[in-house]
Each structure stands twice: as C-alpha cells, then as structure tokens.
Amino acid sequence: MLPVRHALVLRDKTASADSSGRIPSWVQDYALYLLDITGHIAAWYSGAARIYSYSADEAVERHVSFLYPGEDTLRAKLEDELKRAAAEGHMGTEGWQSRKDGSRFWANTITMALKDEKGELRGFARVVRDFSERHERDEKLRRSRARIRPIPSRSTIAGVISGEFDRTPDVNDAFLALVGYSREDLLAGRLYWPDLTPPDYAPLDELAHEEALRFGACTPFEKELIRKDGTRIPVLVATAVLQLSPFRWITFVQDLRERDRMESIEEADVEPNQDFEEMVGSSPALKRVLRQAEVVAPTDATVLILGETGTGKELVARAVHRMSPRKHLPFITLNCAAIPTGLLESELFGYERGAFTGALSQKIGRFEMAHRGTLFLDEVGDIPIDLQPKLLRALQEKSFERLGGTRTIPIDVRLVAATNRNLTQMIGDKLFRSDLYYRLKVFPITTPPLRDRPEDIPILVRHFTKKYAAKMGRLIEKIPADTMRALVDWSWPGNIRELENFIERAVILTSGPSLRAPLAEIRDGATESAGGATLEQVEREHIVRVLRETGGVVTAAAKRLGLQRTTLNAMMRKLGISRNDL
C-alpha cells in the first residue's frame, strides 16, 4: 500500500493523463528506458523520445537492437551485454546508435539489472547520453597525437542505485566509492538515501520524487551528497520509477567534482615564470620556445623572433634580455612599423643639431640609448630597403654616425629583432636584403600561434580572468565548462592578444561569480572568417590539416587528398608549406 502522499500524486497523474496524452518534456541529456529480460523495450521515457525521436508507441515492445546501426553480429553482442549486466549488476559501454531519421550518434550507455526481492532478474534499466561531441574531440586528438587534456563536456556516471521507498537494497561499487561507504555498510542496512541528503536539499528531493511519480522520471537536478566522513560532494541526479506497487525506483548519479574543478579559475597554478612574465602554458610548442630562449640568452648572439601577430614575440625578447648578463642594463624597444619612413633613421641613429630643418638640438638614437644593453627592433620587416645597408653596417662594425654628424660612435649592443612577415619571400620580391637577413638570423626563434597550442588556452583563460578580475575588483570564481569549450574550439586568428582582450571584455560584462563571456562574438567571427577566406588560404589550411593528421607523411597525405605525391609536393612549395607548419 502506498503512503498518502503517493496516492495524492497518483490522482494528479491520472488526471493529467486524461487531459493530455502527450509525453511531458524532459531533459535532453538523458535517454532513460526499461527492457524486459529478453531485451525488448518495456517503458520509454520522454528523454529517450527526445534523443532517439521515436515516440513511446513506436518504441515499446520492440527489441533494443533497432536503436543500433546494422551489424550481422549485433543481436548476439547485445545479448552478451545484458548477460554481463545481469551477472555483475551493471555495465557501461560506448558505441554508435541510430536515431529515427537514420543519423548516428556516439552513445554512452549504462545498463542496470533489475531484480526482485528474491534476486530473480525482472529486466534492465538503461540510461543513454549523447557523447558525439566528446567522441569527435577525442578522435581528433588521437589522430593528431596532441597531448591535450580534454575539457570534459560531461562527467561520467559515478553510481547507480535501486531502492524501495527510503531503503537502498542495491548500489554499484562506483556509488559506494563516491559516498565513502563499504559493501558491508550496505548489507548491514547503514546506507539510507535521506541520510545522504543535506537538509537544505530536501525540498529538491521532494519535488523530484513527485515529478517521478507523475511522469515516470524526474528532470535531472544538481544537489550535494554527504559522504560517510561528513564531507559534501556535488552530483547530478536522475531518478525513474520502476514500479508503483511495491514502490521501486532507480537513480543514476553523476559526479560533478571534475566539472567544478575544471570550471574553477584556481584549477591550476597559472602563475608565469619570473623570467618569462605572462608567457604561461605547458604545451610542448611553448616549452620549446622557452628552452630556446634560455639557451641563447647568456650569449651575445643576435636573435630573430618570427611568428604571427599577437603570439608574444616581445615577451620572448624581454625574457632573453632578463636571462642575459645585460639584464641590469637598458632594454630599448622600437616598433619599426609605427615610425614614419622618413623619421626611422633618426630614431635609430639620432641626429646632430642642424642636421635638417627643425633639428634644433642634438638627439640620442635608440642604438646609443641601448649601449651595453639590448635593443629590440619589432616589425623589422618594415624597415625601408634604402635604410637597411646602414643598419647592416652598424651591426657589423658595431659603430655608426648620427644623422648630420661625422664622428663615428662605437656601440656595444645586443640586438633582438622580431617580425610577423615572411622575410624569405620579401628577399625574393627585392624588399629585404639577403645579407641583412642572414645577419639577423643568427639564432631564430619561432613563436607558435595559439591554434597550435590549444592545451594552453584554459590556462591562459584562467590567468587573464584572475588578472582582470583583480584589476577591476570583481570576484569571479569559475568559468562555465561550455564557455571554456567554446574558447578552446575557436581558432583565435589574433592569437594571445585577441584572447586577452576578449577575456578583459568578458570580465567587464560579468557581475556574478561565474564568467560571462560574449561567445556570440567569436561564433559570428567564425562565420565571417569562413566566408572571407581566399581559395588559396582554404587549400593551404586543408593540406596542413591532412598532413598533421597523417603525421607529416606526404605519401599518406597525398593518398587521402586524392593526389599524386609529386603534385602534393608542388602544391606545398607553391603554398609555402614547410615542416615548421606541421
């Protein structure tokens, strides 16, 4: 006999069933359904209707094999799965399943054996989740062999419980480990669901209980469970009613600790190395750059830093200076692209009084200012061709004359140059002198674009969030997993500079403890960039992607692209694709 509260809810259920024959809307995350002992569907809840697009009338009494893509041995495999679940109490699998329209999705499936009080098998409960995005991401990482820690779209199912009213006669080992109880505690009757629920979550449990009685399953909701040692853990709970008399239920529990850890801005130590300022990250590409900087810093060799805009070339230059014997001496910078062509020579070398109209007094140039220290020439590719011989002579002779002067001034300067331009191509176009190029390229360092080090994006996001939250006096404690996933998936054509500006804007827009990022901006940007790309850019990106996926093996890449190996080699030369791009 059901308690009074249950009977009241059942009357509501009957009334609503009379007034509306449709299945009430349920959460899309879970598909929950019941099987009889032969594998035929006995109950089909609305979450399953959402994911598979079959109605209850279309699914009930059909064998579960109709949800899978055709295989000769499929039925035997499913029977083995059910036998294993019956023997072990539960089991989990992943694989392709089919929707009504024929489309496939990668399903994470938990199967729980349902037994009566005598231990006789009565059927199975199944919960299915669509893991297609995660599977695609994992496959991409496996093919590219990138060592990226995946951002989990969802945590795994941690426990499965079946019960009668408040008693829990059966739970799996994962749930016992989650709450810190032993199998002996369970058998001794010391595990009660109400004891696991903090008082402040009791109203949520009540609502879920009534919803499950009304509709057969409750909407998954977040709560906390009290472990045996008194600590609390965040979980997501979904419950389905198996039968009303005697009353039996089954609950799937998802551990949210990993999700909360990933969302926290304190998840990892993102403080930069003192010598490298804000160059934070742990990717192999970044570590290679840092090692190169450490190797060349103690010498006086000229360093040429190559890389796209926004990749931190000036930070590398400052790191080289900071780790060099000249670290206590001047570090002078000059952006060659920011100075008008006619004034660049005087900025570099200075001028004497009366050297030209308006030169009312002597001016010290950047070379003199950097004497015994380091001179950093940013955007060196923008130096005019007619000024390049004087720069080359100053580097070779370690001396120069001011504009309008006759006295040779000796200098002791360590030069670090940077550019985002293709100097080799500029040499072919007669825009850059080859002798100056080779004089600058004593020790080249290439800074990787952010799209080639996506594993660093979560670290950078947390770092910039903490930086700007502190600057603006905001208290931001976490970054939603969906936000982080979107930031990792975006290609960031402006690299770290674009990411930093985006996070600063997000912090400005955030008023609560959770970062509120304007994701529509990067999604709209993806549409615009895809539409604005040239055919040559699309070709180059596609070839580079295939080469990366095949480990740089040209023969394998040519086969996948449907080209002859010689044709692919010619296209690579034409598009300027080298090993550095891979």
PANUTI-786628 format. One line per field, with one value per residue (C-alpha): residue in one letter; chain; x negated, y, z. Coordinates in Angstrom, 2 decimals, always signed. Each point is the difference from the previous one (the first is absolute). Example, Ala and Ser with C-alpha at 12.3 -4.5 7.8 and 13.67 -1.06 7.14 Angstrom:
aa	A:S
ch	A:A
x	-12.30:-1.37
y	-4.50:+3.44
z	+7.80:-0.66
// end
This chain:
aa	M:L:P:V:R:H:A:L:V:L:R:D:K:T:A:S:A:D:S:S:G:R:I:P:S:W:V:Q:D:Y:A:L:Y:L:L:D:I:T:G:H:I:A:A:W:Y:S:G:A:A:R:I:Y:S:Y:S:A:D:E:A:V:E:R:H:V:S:F:L:Y:P:G:E:D:T:L:R:A:K:L:E:D:E:L:K:R:A:A:A:E:G:H:M:G:T:E:G:W:Q:S:R:K:D:G:S:R:F:W:A:N:T:I:T:M:A:L:K:D:E:K:G:E:L:R:G:F:A:R:V:V:R:D:F:S:E:R:H:E:R:D:E:K:L:R:R:S:R:A:R:I:R:P:I:P:S:R:S:T:I:A:G:V:I:S:G:E:F:D:R:T:P:D:V:N:D:A:F:L:A:L:V:G:Y:S:R:E:D:L:L:A:G:R:L:Y:W:P:D:L:T:P:P:D:Y:A:P:L:D:E:L:A:H:E:E:A:L:R:F:G:A:C:T:P:F:E:K:E:L:I:R:K:D:G:T:R:I:P:V:L:V:A:T:A:V:L:Q:L:S:P:F:R:W:I:T:F:V:Q:D:L:R:E:R:D:R:M:E:S:I:E:E:A:D:V:E:P:N:Q:D:F:E:E:M:V:G:S:S:P:A:L:K:R:V:L:R:Q:A:E:V:V:A:P:T:D:A:T:V:L:I:L:G:E:T:G:T:G:K:E:L:V:A:R:A:V:H:R:M:S:P:R:K:H:L:P:F:I:T:L:N:C:A:A:I:P:T:G:L:L:E:S:E:L:F:G:Y:E:R:G:A:F:T:G:A:L:S:Q:K:I:G:R:F:E:M:A:H:R:G:T:L:F:L:D:E:V:G:D:I:P:I:D:L:Q:P:K:L:L:R:A:L:Q:E:K:S:F:E:R:L:G:G:T:R:T:I:P:I:D:V:R:L:V:A:A:T:N:R:N:L:T:Q:M:I:G:D:K:L:F:R:S:D:L:Y:Y:R:L:K:V:F:P:I:T:T:P:P:L:R:D:R:P:E:D:I:P:I:L:V:R:H:F:T:K:K:Y:A:A:K:M:G:R:L:I:E:K:I:P:A:D:T:M:R:A:L:V:D:W:S:W:P:G:N:I:R:E:L:E:N:F:I:E:R:A:V:I:L:T:S:G:P:S:L:R:A:P:L:A:E:I:R:D:G:A:T:E:S:A:G:G:A:T:L:E:Q:V:E:R:E:H:I:V:R:V:L:R:E:T:G:G:V:V:T:A:A:A:K:R:L:G:L:Q:R:T:T:L:N:A:M:M:R:K:L:G:I:S:R:N:D:L
ch	A:A:A:A:A:A:A:A:A:A:A:A:A:A:A:A:A:A:A:A:A:A:A:A:A:A:A:A:A:A:A:A:A:A:A:A:A:A:A:A:A:A:A:A:A:A:A:A:A:A:A:A:A:A:A:A:A:A:A:A:A:A:A:A:A:A:A:A:A:A:A:A:A:A:A:A:A:A:A:A:A:A:A:A:A:A:A:A:A:A:A:A:A:A:A:A:A:A:A:A:A:A:A:A:A:A:A:A:A:A:A:A:A:A:A:A:A:A:A:A:A:A:A:A:A:A:A:A:A:A:A:A:A:A:A:A:A:A:A:A:A:A:A:A:A:A:A:A:A:A:A:A:A:A:A:A:A:A:A:A:A:A:A:A:A:A:A:A:A:A:A:A:A:A:A:A:A:A:A:A:A:A:A:A:A:A:A:A:A:A:A:A:A:A:A:A:A:A:A:A:A:A:A:A:A:A:A:A:A:A:A:A:A:A:A:A:A:A:A:A:A:A:A:A:A:A:A:A:A:A:A:A:A:A:A:A:A:A:A:A:A:A:A:A:A:A:A:A:A:A:A:A:A:A:A:A:A:A:A:A:A:A:A:A:A:A:A:A:A:A:A:A:A:A:A:A:A:A:A:A:A:A:A:A:A:A:A:A:A:A:A:A:A:A:A:A:A:A:A:A:A:A:A:A:A:A:A:A:A:A:A:A:A:A:A:A:A:A:A:A:A:A:A:A:A:A:A:A:A:A:A:A:A:A:A:A:A:A:A:A:A:A:A:A:A:A:A:A:A:A:A:A:A:A:A:A:A:A:A:A:A:A:A:A:A:A:A:A:A:A:A:A:A:A:A:A:A:A:A:A:A:A:A:A:A:A:A:A:A:A:A:A:A:A:A:A:A:A:A:A:A:A:A:A:A:A:A:A:A:A:A:A:A:A:A:A:A:A:A:A:A:A:A:A:A:A:A:A:A:A:A:A:A:A:A:A:A:A:A:A:A:A:A:A:A:A:A:A:A:A:A:A:A:A:A:A:A:A:A:A:A:A:A:A:A:A:A:A:A:A:A:A:A:A:A:A:A:A:A:A:A:A:A:A:A:A:A:A:A:A:A:A:A:A:A:A:A:A:A:A:A:A:A:A:A:A:A:A:A:A:A:A:A:A:A:A:A:A:A:A:A:A:A:A:A:A:A:A:A:A:A:A:A:A:A:A:A:A:A:A:A:A:A:A:A:A:A:A:A:A:A:A:A:A:A:A:A:A:A:A:A:A:A:A:A:A:A:A:A:A:A:A:A:A:A:A:A:A:A:A:A:A
x	+0.00:-1.33:-0.30:+2.60:-2.39:-0.58:+3.71:+0.60:-2.63:+1.43:+3.40:-1.70:-1.74:+3.28:+1.65:-2.81:-0.10:+3.68:-0.47:-3.13:-1.24:-3.39:-3.24:-1.10:-3.23:-3.10:-3.63:-1.92:-3.14:+1.36:+1.90:+1.51:+1.87:+0.74:-0.49:+1.53:-2.26:+0.05:-1.25:+3.35:+0.92:+2.53:+0.08:-1.11:-0.41:+0.08:-3.77:-0.32:+2.65:-2.04:-3.32:+1.18:+3.08:+2.16:+3.25:+0.93:+2.49:-2.75:-2.58:+1.80:-0.09:-2.73:-3.38:-2.67:-2.11:+2.07:-1.86:-3.35:-1.48:+0.26:-2.58:+0.09:-1.04:+1.89:+2.70:-2.55:-2.08:+3.01:+0.96:-3.55:+0.24:+3.28:-1.39:-3.02:+2.20:+2.15:-3.08:-1.85:+2.99:-0.89:-2.32:-0.96:-0.72:-0.57:+0.75:+2.06:+3.80:+2.67:+2.81:+3.29:-1.23:-2.97:-2.62:-2.54:-1.31:-2.69:+1.86:-1.25:+2.24:+0.42:+2.03:+1.31:+1.50:+3.34:+0.67:+2.84:-0.29:-0.86:-2.87:+1.85:-0.75:+3.03:-1.54:-2.48:-0.11:-2.10:-1.20:-1.54:-1.84:-1.06:-3.81:-0.49:-1.83:-2.33:-0.66:-0.79:-2.35:-1.74:-0.39:-1.47:-2.49:-0.90:-0.59:-2.10:-1.82:+0.33:-0.55:+3.01:+1.97:+3.60:+2.50:+2.70:+3.38:+1.57:-1.32:+0.46:+2.81:-1.38:+2.70:+3.24:+2.43:+3.21:+2.31:+3.35:+1.34:-2.91:-1.88:-2.83:-0.37:-2.46:-2.66:-3.03:-3.61:-0.50:+2.72:-1.43:-3.39:+1.66:+1.68:-2.74:+2.08:-0.97:+1.98:+0.22:+1.72:+2.56:+0.68:+0.30:+2.68:-2.05:+0.51:+3.19:+0.67:+1.43:-3.21:-2.03:+1.99:-0.80:+3.12:-0.23:+0.46:+3.01:+2.56:-1.71:+0.20:+3.70:+0.68:-1.98:+1.92:+3.34:-1.10:-1.19:+3.33:+1.91:-2.02:-2.04:-3.32:-1.25:-1.93:-3.69:-0.96:-3.14:-0.37:-2.61:-0.47:-1.46:-2.84:-0.56:-2.82:+2.38:-1.39:+2.29:-0.32:+1.92:+2.00:+2.64:+2.91:+2.60:+2.66:+2.55:+2.84:-0.16:+3.29:+2.57:+1.09:-2.22:-1.63:-3.48:-2.26:-3.38:-2.34:-3.01:-2.57:-2.60:-3.09:-0.44:-3.26:-2.10:+2.32:-0.17:-3.78:-0.26:+2.26:-1.92:-2.47:-2.24:-0.10:-3.70:-2.98:-0.16:-2.53:-2.65:-3.71:-1.68:-2.32:+2.82:+2.60:+3.42:-1.23:+2.17:+0.76:-1.22:+0.17:-3.03:+0.01:-0.31:-2.57:-2.15:+0.00:-0.88:-2.86:-1.36:+0.14:-1.83:-2.73:-0.72:+0.48:-3.49:-1.70:-0.24:+1.41:+2.57:+3.47:+2.73:+3.48:+2.50:+3.72:+3.49:+1.27:+1.10:-2.14:-2.19:-3.15:-0.83:+0.43:-2.59:-2.35:+0.37:-0.60:-3.22:-1.18:+1.08:-1.98:-3.11:-3.05:+1.41:+3.17:-0.83:-0.73:+2.45:+2.60:+1.00:+2.86:+0.96:+2.97:-1.25:+3.53:+1.23:-2.58:+0.45:-2.57:-1.76:-0.48:-1.13:-3.69:-0.11:+1.80:-2.59:-3.17:+0.93:-1.06:-2.18:+1.27:+0.78:-0.05:+3.31:+2.71:+1.42:-3.04:-0.47:-2.01:-1.92:+2.03:-1.24:+1.20:+1.17:-3.38:-1.73:+2.74:-0.50:-3.79:-1.20:+3.61:+2.53:+1.73:+3.27:+1.12:+3.60:+1.47:-3.50:+1.49:+1.45:-3.41:-0.30:-2.40:-2.11:-0.61:-0.95:-3.70:-0.64:+1.58:-2.10:-3.19:+0.78:+0.46:-3.16:-2.29:+1.59:-0.11:+1.99:+0.27:+2.90:+2.01:-1.90:-3.06:-3.50:-1.16:+0.13:+1.62:-0.92:+2.81:+0.32:+3.57:+1.68:+2.65:+3.29:+2.28:+3.54:+2.39:+3.26:-0.93:-1.53:-3.49:-1.03:+2.82:-0.87:-3.58:+1.40:+2.15:-3.07:+1.54:-2.53:-3.76:-1.24:-3.24:+1.96:+2.32:-2.88:-1.59:+3.22:+0.70:-2.86:+2.40:+3.64:+2.88:+3.50:+2.90:+2.92:+3.49:+2.63:+1.85:-3.07:+0.00:+3.70:-0.96:-1.27:+3.30:+1.66:-3.12:-0.11:+3.73:-0.32:-3.11:+1.60:+3.26:-1.86:-2.10:+2.91:+2.37:-2.61:-0.57:+3.74:+0.82:+2.24:+0.43:+0.09:-0.30:+0.75:+0.12:+2.93:-1.07:+2.00:-1.84:-3.39:+0.87:+0.98:-3.22:-2.12:+1.84:-0.47:-3.09:-1.00:-1.43:-1.26:-1.66:-0.71:+0.62:+3.50:+0.68:-1.18:+2.17:+2.98:-0.43:-0.37:+3.30:+1.59:-1.10:+1.53:+3.32:-0.04:+1.91:+0.18:-2.45:+0.15:-1.82:+2.46:-1.72:+1.51:-0.27:+2.21:-2.93:-2.31:+2.81:+0.92:-3.70:-0.27:+2.75:-1.58:-3.52:+1.24:+1.76:-2.93:-2.78:-1.67:-0.20:-3.77:+0.46:+2.62:-2.26:-2.99:+1.93:+1.52:-3.37:-1.69:+2.83:-0.25:-3.80:+0.32:+2.54:-2.33:-3.01:-1.69:-0.25:+0.42:+0.88:+2.82:+1.26:-0.03:+2.04:+2.62:+0.16:+0.29:-3.22:-3.28:-2.89:-1.86:+3.10:+0.36:-3.70:+0.45:+3.08:-1.88:-2.80:+2.48:+1.93:-3.15:+0.74:-3.05:-0.72:+0.30:+3.71:+0.54
y	+0.00:+3.44:+2.85:+2.79:+2.39:-2.54:-0.55:+3.75:+0.24:-3.02:+1.70:+3.00:-2.35:-1.58:+3.36:+1.35:-3.22:+0.49:+3.59:-0.45:-3.09:+1.41:-0.84:+2.99:+1.70:-1.35:+0.90:-0.80:-1.20:-3.42:-2.68:-2.33:-3.17:-3.46:-3.42:-3.36:-3.02:-0.75:+3.47:+1.41:+3.53:+0.05:+3.72:+3.01:+3.34:+3.41:+0.49:-3.01:+1.46:+3.21:-1.64:-2.80:+1.81:-3.12:+0.34:-2.46:-1.71:-0.52:-1.33:-2.13:-3.77:+0.30:-1.66:+2.48:-0.98:+2.36:+2.92:-1.17:+0.24:-3.33:-2.65:-3.72:-0.86:+2.85:-2.06:-2.41:+2.94:+1.58:-3.31:-0.31:+3.53:-0.79:-3.29:+1.84:+2.69:-2.74:-1.74:+3.10:+2.19:+2.70:+0.82:+2.93:+0.12:+2.58:-0.28:+1.22:+0.03:+1.18:+2.54:-0.33:+2.10:-2.36:+2.36:-1.47:+1.23:-1.28:-1.37:-0.49:-2.73:-1.24:-3.20:-0.96:-3.42:+0.16:-2.85:-0.73:-0.69:-3.64:+1.00:-1.07:+2.07:+2.08:+2.18:+2.81:+3.80:+1.95:+3.58:+1.30:+3.27:+1.58:+0.25:+0.80:+3.30:-1.54:-3.01:+2.27:+2.04:-3.12:-1.42:+3.26:+0.02:-3.64:+0.57:+3.11:-1.65:+3.26:-0.27:+2.04:-0.58:-0.19:+2.44:-2.48:+0.96:-2.08:-2.02:-3.77:-1.83:-0.71:-2.15:-1.87:-0.63:-1.96:+0.27:-0.58:+3.16:+1.31:-3.30:-0.63:-3.78:+0.24:+2.47:-0.47:+0.22:+3.39:+1.53:-1.57:+1.49:+3.36:+0.24:-1.82:-2.96:-3.67:-2.98:-1.14:+3.31:-0.65:-3.59:+1.08:+2.53:+3.08:+1.71:+2.12:+2.50:+2.65:-0.18:+0.85:+3.15:+3.29:+1.61:+2.98:-2.33:-1.86:+2.21:-0.82:-3.71:+0.39:+1.72:-2.62:-2.75:+1.42:+0.65:-3.60:-1.30:+2.29:-0.58:-3.15:+1.86:+3.25:+2.78:-0.40:+2.50:+0.99:-0.57:-1.06:-3.32:-0.45:-2.49:-2.35:+2.28:+3.00:+1.79:+1.04:-0.75:+1.59:-2.43:-0.06:-2.34:-1.55:-2.36:-2.26:-1.98:-3.70:-1.09:+1.51:-3.01:-0.92:+3.38:-0.32:+2.61:+0.26:+2.99:+0.91:+2.20:+2.06:+1.25:+3.74:+0.53:-0.14:+2.47:+2.41:-0.37:+0.76:+3.05:+1.46:+2.71:-1.45:-3.38:+0.22:+2.09:+2.46:+2.37:+0.74:-0.62:+3.17:+0.10:-0.43:+2.46:-0.99:-2.87:-2.61:-3.46:-3.56:-1.00:-1.57:+2.86:+2.65:-1.98:-0.25:+3.80:+0.48:-2.48:+1.78:+3.34:-1.48:-1.42:+3.19:+2.53:-0.30:+0.71:+3.23:-1.62:+1.91:-1.52:+0.11:-0.74:-1.10:-0.51:+1.29:+3.17:-0.41:-3.07:+1.69:+0.83:+2.99:-2.16:-2.41:+2.91:+1.31:-3.51:-0.28:+3.32:-0.90:-3.27:+1.58:+1.57:+3.37:-0.35:+3.00:+2.22:+1.75:-1.89:+2.40:-0.73:+1.45:-0.99:+0.58:-0.10:+2.76:+2.60:+1.91:-1.05:+3.39:+0.05:-3.59:+0.71:+2.83:-2.17:-2.74:+2.05:+3.44:+3.32:+3.04:+3.51:+1.56:-3.34:+0.93:+2.63:-0.14:-1.74:+2.67:-2.22:-3.24:-3.21:-3.36:-2.97:-3.41:-1.61:+2.40:-0.35:-3.79:+0.18:-3.03:-1.19:-1.52:+1.62:-1.58:+0.86:-1.08:-0.38:+0.05:-1.05:+3.52:+1.71:+1.73:-1.64:+3.17:+0.09:-3.67:+0.45:+2.48:-2.37:-2.87:+2.08:+1.03:-3.66:-1.14:+2.88:+0.56:+3.72:+2.70:+3.74:+2.18:+1.68:+3.14:-1.06:-1.10:-1.63:-3.81:-1.17:-3.50:-2.08:-3.21:-1.15:-3.40:+0.04:-1.89:+0.42:-1.21:-0.14:-1.60:+0.28:-2.63:+1.43:-2.74:+0.98:+3.69:-0.79:-1.57:+3.09:+2.27:+1.58:-1.29:-0.42:-3.57:+1.06:+1.77:-2.99:-2.40:+2.46:+0.09:-3.72:-1.16:-1.68:-0.13:-0.72:-0.62:+0.76:-2.40:+1.33:-0.70:-2.43:-2.27:-0.09:-0.37:-1.81:+3.36:+1.83:-1.09:+1.06:+3.37:+0.56:-0.57:+2.17:+2.96:-0.41:+0.24:+2.92:+2.17:-1.02:+1.20:+3.21:+0.78:-1.17:-2.85:-3.34:-2.66:-3.56:-2.22:-0.22:-2.08:-3.16:+1.00:+3.33:-1.64:-2.52:+2.81:+1.88:-3.11:-0.73:+3.53:+0.45:+3.46:+1.62:+2.87:-2.53:+0.80:+3.73:-0.71:-2.49:+2.43:+2.82:-2.37:-1.10:+3.62:+0.77:-3.07:+1.10:+3.44:-1.66:-2.33:+1.02:-3.33:-2.74:-1.78:+1.46:+1.34:-0.10:+1.55:-3.28:+1.33:+2.18:-2.90:-2.08:+2.86:+0.46:-3.64:+0.49:+3.16:-1.44:-3.13:+2.11:+2.38:-2.54:-0.16:-3.24:-0.11:+0.38:-2.77:-2.29:+0.67:-0.57:-3.23:-1.41:+0.94:-1.64:-3.25:-0.03:+0.38:-2.79:-2.32:+0.86:+2.01:-3.01:+1.55:-3.29:-0.72:+3.59:-0.11:-3.22:+1.57:+3.11:-2.05:+1.48:-1.30:+0.40:+2.27:+2.15:+0.44:+0.92:+2.64:+1.43:+0.11:+1.98:+2.36:+0.59:+0.31:-3.03:-1.27:-2.34:+2.97:+0.20:-3.56
z	+0.00:-0.96:+2.55:-0.19:-1.72:-2.77:-0.48:-0.37:-2.66:-1.80:-0.18:-1.60:-2.42:-1.03:-0.48:-2.14:-2.01:-0.82:-0.98:-2.12:-1.77:-0.90:+1.81:+2.08:-1.03:+1.72:-0.02:-3.15:+1.77:+0.95:-1.87:+2.60:-0.86:+1.46:-1.62:+0.83:+0.47:-3.74:-0.98:-1.15:+1.05:+2.86:+0.85:-2.05:+1.74:-1.63:+0.19:-2.29:-2.29:-0.22:-0.82:-2.31:-1.45:+0.44:+1.92:+2.75:-2.35:-2.58:+2.48:+2.58:-0.62:-2.66:+0.56:+1.03:-3.03:-2.19:+1.64:-1.40:-3.53:-1.85:+0.89:-0.69:+3.56:+1.69:+1.73:+1.46:+1.28:+1.70:+1.61:+1.35:+1.43:+1.76:+1.36:+1.37:+1.57:+1.58:+1.41:+1.22:+0.85:-2.50:-2.87:-2.21:-3.73:-2.73:-3.72:-2.92:+0.23:-2.45:+0.11:-1.80:-2.95:-0.51:+1.42:+2.40:+3.33:+2.37:+3.02:+3.54:+1.44:+3.59:+0.43:+3.46:+0.78:+1.82:+2.43:+2.40:+3.71:-0.72:-2.29:-3.14:-3.13:-1.02:-2.72:-0.61:+0.33:-2.48:-0.02:-3.22:-0.60:-3.28:+0.12:-3.71:+0.60:+2.54:-2.27:-2.96:+2.15:+1.34:-3.51:-1.26:+2.84:-0.60:-3.71:+0.53:+2.93:+1.92:+3.72:+0.97:+3.15:-1.23:+1.39:+1.06:-1.36:+2.77:+2.87:-0.06:+1.78:+3.45:+1.54:-0.50:+2.88:+0.22:+2.97:+1.66:+1.67:+2.12:+0.07:-2.46:-0.43:-2.91:-1.15:-2.21:+1.15:-1.68:+2.17:+3.16:-0.84:-0.69:+3.42:+1.93:+1.20:-0.22:-1.26:+3.64:+0.91:-2.72:+1.06:+3.63:-0.93:+0.86:-3.38:-0.18:-2.78:+2.40:+2.07:-3.11:-0.76:+1.79:+1.52:-2.35:-2.99:+1.44:-1.86:-3.32:+0.80:+0.76:-3.33:-1.89:+1.81:-1.00:-3.58:-0.33:+1.27:-2.36:-3.17:+0.69:+0.15:+1.48:-1.68:+0.96:+2.67:+1.86:+3.72:+2.55:+1.76:+3.49:+0.05:+2.93:+1.22:+0.05:-3.07:-2.84:-3.71:-2.90:-2.16:-2.73:+0.75:-2.32:+1.38:-1.67:+1.59:-0.88:+1.57:+2.31:+2.02:+1.64:-0.55:-1.60:-1.55:-1.71:+0.16:-2.13:+1.75:-1.86:+1.82:-0.68:+1.87:-3.17:-1.74:+2.93:+0.13:-3.71:+0.34:+2.93:-0.89:+2.73:-1.78:-0.84:+0.93:-2.86:+1.47:-2.64:+0.48:+1.26:-3.01:-2.52:+1.34:-1.36:-2.18:+1.73:-1.29:+0.00:-3.68:-1.71:-2.55:+2.72:+1.98:-3.15:-0.35:+3.67:-0.24:-3.07:+1.83:+2.98:-2.25:-1.96:+2.83:+1.60:-3.34:-2.01:-3.15:-2.05:+0.36:-2.67:+1.38:-2.64:+0.45:-0.62:+1.59:+3.61:+0.76:+2.62:-1.96:+2.23:+3.10:-1.40:-0.71:+3.56:+1.35:-2.02:+1.47:+3.53:-0.05:-1.58:+1.68:-1.17:+2.10:+2.23:-3.01:-2.37:-2.06:-2.79:-2.39:-3.39:-2.11:-3.54:-1.44:+2.31:-1.10:-3.30:-2.59:-0.05:+3.78:+0.56:-0.70:+2.52:+2.58:-0.42:-0.22:+1.35:-1.57:+0.55:+0.45:-3.40:-1.83:-1.61:+0.30:+3.50:+1.55:+2.65:+2.36:+0.04:+0.41:+1.27:-2.11:+1.19:-0.70:+2.37:+2.60:-0.07:+0.40:+2.02:+0.20:-2.43:-2.98:-1.07:-3.55:-0.44:-3.51:-1.49:-3.33:-0.35:-0.13:-3.41:-2.47:-0.27:+3.79:+0.28:-1.11:+2.84:+2.52:-1.34:+0.26:+3.58:+0.96:-1.74:+0.98:+3.43:-0.69:-1.84:-0.62:+1.04:-2.74:-1.01:+2.03:-0.97:+3.23:+0.12:+3.22:+1.24:+1.51:+1.96:-0.67:+0.04:-2.77:+0.16:-3.03:-0.65:-2.93:-1.06:-3.68:-2.30:-0.42:-2.44:-2.34:+0.45:-1.09:-3.19:-0.52:+0.46:+3.11:+2.52:-0.32:+0.24:+1.74:+2.74:+0.29:+0.61:+2.43:+2.02:-0.23:+2.22:+2.43:-1.22:+2.40:-1.35:+2.36:-0.62:-0.77:+2.65:-2.28:+0.15:+3.80:+0.97:+3.19:+1.31:-0.57:+3.31:+1.91:-1.78:+0.52:+3.74:+0.18:-1.81:+1.93:+3.31:-1.27:-1.16:+2.79:+2.51:-1.98:-0.14:+3.51:-1.20:+1.79:-2.73:+1.28:-2.98:-3.77:-1.37:-1.83:-3.10:-0.09:+0.33:-2.72:-2.38:+0.72:-0.65:-3.25:-1.41:-2.22:+1.39:-3.14:+2.19:+2.29:+3.67:-0.44:-1.31:+2.81:+2.68:-1.35:-0.21:+3.63:+1.15:-1.75:+1.60:+3.48:-0.62:-0.92:+3.02:+3.10:+1.86:+1.01:-3.39:-3.02:-2.57:-3.38:-3.18:-1.95:-2.80:-1.08:-0.78:-1.49:-2.33:-0.72:-1.03:-2.55:-1.37:-0.19:-1.74:-2.60:-0.49:-0.52:-3.42:-1.97:+0.57:+3.78:+0.09:-2.08:+2.26:+3.24:-1.33:-1.14:+3.29:+1.97:-1.99:+0.34:+3.76:+0.18:-1.95:+2.16:-2.75:-2.37:-3.46:-1.73:+2.46:-0.22:-3.82:+0.07:+2.29:-2.20:-3.19:-1.45:-1.35:+2.43:-2.47:-0.44:+3.76:+0.30:-2.69:+1.74:+3.31:-1.62:-1.65:+3.24:+2.12:+2.18:+1.89:+2.91:+2.36:-0.84:+1.19
// end
